[in-house]
Amino acid sequence: MRKVFCFSVAVVVMLAASLDSATAADKKYGPEQVFKMLDKDRNRKLSVKEFVGRQMGEESNTAKEKFKRLDSNNDDALTLEEFKASRYQRFP
């Protein structure tokens, strides 16, 4: 019985540790960090090519459509502010 209890406690501790690491990962890769990773030429704007990345086929088309909707000033580039807005918009 004591072994079962110790095992249960160990499982709970491991789960709690994994939740903490997931929270840290979320903070590590927030919208600013993702934007920086995508901005290959470091001009503080994302081009369609940078936004779409290596996606192909239907995924590429979907990403291009999303880019157009996010580009609020229609300058063919996404600023960090426009990119952040994507987290709060719903797309059909």
C-alpha positions in Angstrom: 0.0 0.0 0.0 2.8 2.4 0.8 4.5 1.7 -2.5 1.3 2.6 -4.3 1.0 5.8 -2.4 4.6 6.8 -3.1 4.1 6.0 -6.8 1.0 8.2 -6.9 2.8 11.1 -5.3 5.7 10.7 -7.8 3.2 10.8 -10.7 1.6 13.9 -9.3 5.0 15.6 -8.9 6.0 14.7 -12.5 2.7 16.1 -13.9 3.1 19.3 -12.0 6.7 19.7 -13.3 5.5 19.1 -16.8 2.8 21.8 -16.5 5.4 24.3 -15.2 7.6 23.6 -18.2 4.7 24.0 -20.6 3.9 27.3 -19.1 7.6 28.3 -19.4 7.5 27.2 -23.1 4.5 29.3 -23.7 6.3 32.4 -22.3 9.4 31.6 -24.2 7.6 31.4 -27.5 5.1 34.3 -27.3 4.0 36.3 -30.3 7.1 38.5 -30.2 9.5 35.5 -30.3 7.6 33.7 -33.1 7.5 37.0 -35.1 11.3 37.3 -34.7 11.8 33.7 -35.8 9.7 34.2 -38.9 11.3 37.6 -39.8 14.2 36.2 -41.7 15.5 39.5 -43.1 15.1 41.2 -39.7 13.3 44.2 -41.2 10.6 44.1 -38.5 7.9 43.1 -41.0 6.8 39.8 -42.3 6.4 39.3 -46.1 4.0 36.8 -47.5 6.9 34.5 -48.1 8.1 34.7 -44.5 4.6 34.2 -43.2 3.8 31.2 -45.4 7.2 29.6 -44.8 7.5 26.1 -46.0 3.8 25.3 -46.2 2.7 23.8 -49.4 -0.6 23.2 -51.2 -3.8 23.9 -49.4 -2.0 25.0 -46.3 0.0 27.5 -48.3 -3.2 28.9 -49.8 -4.8 29.2 -46.4 -1.8 31.0 -44.9 -1.8 33.4 -47.9 -5.5 34.2 -47.3 -4.9 34.7 -43.6 -2.0 37.0 -44.4 -4.3 39.2 -46.6 -6.9 39.4 -43.8 -4.2 40.4 -41.2 -2.6 43.0 -43.4 -4.9 45.8 -42.2 -3.2 48.6 -44.1 -2.7 46.5 -47.3 1.0 47.2 -47.6 1.9 43.5 -48.3 3.7 43.2 -45.0 2.7 42.3 -41.4 3.9 44.4 -38.5 4.2 42.9 -35.0 0.9 44.5 -34.1 -0.9 43.0 -37.1 0.7 39.6 -36.3 -0.4 39.8 -32.7 -4.0 40.6 -33.8 -4.1 37.1 -35.4 -4.2 35.5 -32.0 -7.5 37.3 -31.2 -9.3 37.0 -34.6 -11.4 34.1 -35.7 -11.1 32.9 -39.2 -13.7 30.9 -41.1 
